[in-house]
Amino acid sequence: MPWEKQFDVEDGLERAMRAFWARGYEATSMQDLVEAMGVNRGSLYATYGDKHDLFVRALRHYDTVCRTNFFADLERDCTPRRAILTLFDTAVAASLAANGQNGCFLVNTSVELSAHDGEVADIVAHGLSKTEEFFRRMIRAGQAAGEIPAHVDAVAAGRGLLALMTGLRVLARSRPEKALLKSVAGQAAALLA
C-alpha cells in the first residue's frame, strides 16, 4: 500500500512561504522549516525537495497568491487610478502593521538572492515585470476612462511606479516611518497627474 501524506501539501507550502518571507533564505534553517510547517524532516524532503527547491516553490506560491490574486482583486473592485493608489496605500499600511517589516517577499528576494541565483532571479524578474505591466495597464485604462491625463506616458510612469513601490518596500524594512512611507506613496499620485 502506498505511503499517504499526513499533512496538507498546500498548507505546508504556505507555512514555508511565511517562514522564508519573515527570515529570508539564508537565515531560515531546515529546522525552522520543519517547525513552521509542522512536518518531519523526511516528509519535507520527500514532498518538497531540498531547501532551495522548497524556496523556489514558496516564491512562486507568493507570486501567485499575493501578487497575481491581489492585482486581479484591485482591477475588479477599483477604478484604474484608485487601483494604483490602493496598491500603494495597502503597502504602506502593511509596512506599518505588526510584522510589517517583512516587506515584499519578491523584493526581499531580489535584494538577497537575485544576483547569485538565476532561477530565483527569473521568478523575481517575472513578478516585477508583471507589476510594471499592471501599472501600465491601469494607466491606459485610466486614460480611457478620463481619470488619468492623456499626457501621462504609460511606459515611463509604469516604470516610475515600479521603482517607487520597490523602494517603498525596501525602506519599510529598515525605516517603517509613517511620514516617510506616505511621502513615497504620495509620489504615485504625482506621477498620475
Sequence and secondary structure as in RCSB ss.txt:
>XXXX:A:sequence
MPWEKQFDVEDGLERAMRAFWARGYEATSMQDLVEAMGVNRGSLYATYGDKHDLFVRALRHYDTVCRTNFFADLE
RDCTPRRAILTLFDTAVAASLAANGQNGCFLVNTSVELSAHDGEVADIVAHGLSKTEEFFRRMIRAGQAAGEIPA
HVDAVAAGRGLLALMTGLRVLARSRPEKALLKSVAGQAAALLA
>XXXX:A:secstr
     SS HHHHHHHHHHHHHHH TTT  HHHHHHHHT  HHHHHHHH SHHHHHHHHHHHHIIIIIIHHHHHHH
HHS HHHHHHHHHHHHHHHHHSTTGGG  HHHHHHHHTTTT HHHHHHHHHHHHHHHHHHHHHHHHHHHHTSS T
TS HHHHHHHHHHHHHHHHHHHHH   HHHHHHHHHHHHHHT 
